[in-house]
């Protein structure tokens, strides 16, 4: 056990950079998604830029919790989930999934989208397109620092 005090913002997000802060942010993200799914039982939002629904699945929660929990700003970005899914704009052509990434093997394409939220900054949304069904799955959300 450590005697380090974890400081939280008004949303209950740990603001520091210790391993305990990151664990707390990971729990916050998982709880946020759980509550989001309760209020959004279809678990999808239509994105105009992709012209398709973006689905939120277990993989979405798992990947975002592990990546966004690393930095405080990325954890805050997750709280804008609905508007990110709806308003993010595709940047460039789809990418091929990373060969060495087990979680991306189920995808035929990876779409990178960005959402520029006023008074916050840019947020990166990664969406995987499933092989066969072409269903779009929210893969990860992180804040883009410095631009």
N, C-alpha and C positions, 0 to 999 in steps of 0.2 A: 504494500500500500504506500501511497505517496501522500504527503501533506500539502501538495500543491492545490491551490484553489482554482476552480474553473470559473471563468467569467462568461456570462451569457448576455446576449443582446435582448431587446424587447420581445423578439419572437421566440426566445428560448434556444438560440443557436450559440454554441460555444465559440468564442472569438479568438482564442489563442492558437498556438501551433504545437502544443504537446501531444504525445500519443493519446492521452486521455481526452483532449479536445477533439481529436479526429474520431475517436470511438463515439463520443457524444454526438458529433455531427452525423455520423453514419446512422446512429439510432434515430436522430431527428428526421433524416431523409426517409428512412423506412417507415416511420410513423406518418410522415407527411403523405407518402404515396398511399398508405393504407387508408387514411382519411379521404384522400382524393378519389380513390376507387369507390368508397362508400357513397360519395356525392356524385360520382360519374360512373354508374353501373355498366354502361356500355363499354367503358374503358378505351374509348377512342375519341379523337377530335379531328375534324376536317381541316386540312391544310390546303389553302388556295394555291400556293406555289407548286406543290407536288400534284395537285388535283386529285387528292386521295385522302382517305382517313389514315391517321397515324395511330396505331394501337399501342397501348401500354400493357406490357406483359411482365412476368416475373423477371425476365432477363433485363428489362428496362430498369427495374428497381435495383437489382443486383449490381449491374454495371455502374449506374449513376451513383449509388451509395458508395461504392468503392472508389470512384474517381472524384466525385464532387466533394466528398468529405475531407479530402486532402487540404483544400483551401476554403477559408471562410466565405469568400465572395461567391464561389461556385455553389456552396450550400445555400446561400441566400437566393441565387439564381433559380434553384429548383422550385422555390416557392411561387414562381411565376409560371408554373408548368402549363396551365391551360392556355394562356396567351402565347407562350412560346410555341406550343404545338400548333396553334391556329395561325399565328402571324409570321413565323420564321420563313425566311426566303432562301431558296436553294442557291448555293454558291458554286458555279462551275458544273462540269459534267460529273456523273456518278463515278465513284472509285471502285476498284476491285477490292474485295475483302482481303485482309492481311492473311497470308498463307500460314503464318506461324501462330495465329490467334484461334484457339479452339472455339471460342464463343461466336466468331464471325463465319465459321465454316458453313452454317446454314443459310447464309445470305449469298445472293447472286450479285448484288450491288450495295454500295454504301453511299448514301446521300449526305452531304454536309450542308447544313442550313445555318443561317445566322439570324438573330433577332436583336435589333438595337433598341433597348428599352430606355426610354427617357429617364434621366437622373440616375441611371444605373450603369449603362454601358452595353457592350456587345456580349451576346450569349451564343455559344455554339451548341447546335442540336445535331446529333448524329443519328441517322435513321438507316436501319438495315432493311433491305428488300428480300423477303423470303424466296428461295428457289421454288419454282413451280407456281405457287399461289400468287406471287408478286405482292403479297400483303406487306405493308410498311410497318415496321416495328421501331418504336422509339428505343434507341440503343443507349445514348448517353447525353447528358446535359452538363456543360461546364461554362464558367464565365471566361471571357477572353480578356486578359489583362492588357493594358496599354494599347488599345486599338482594336 
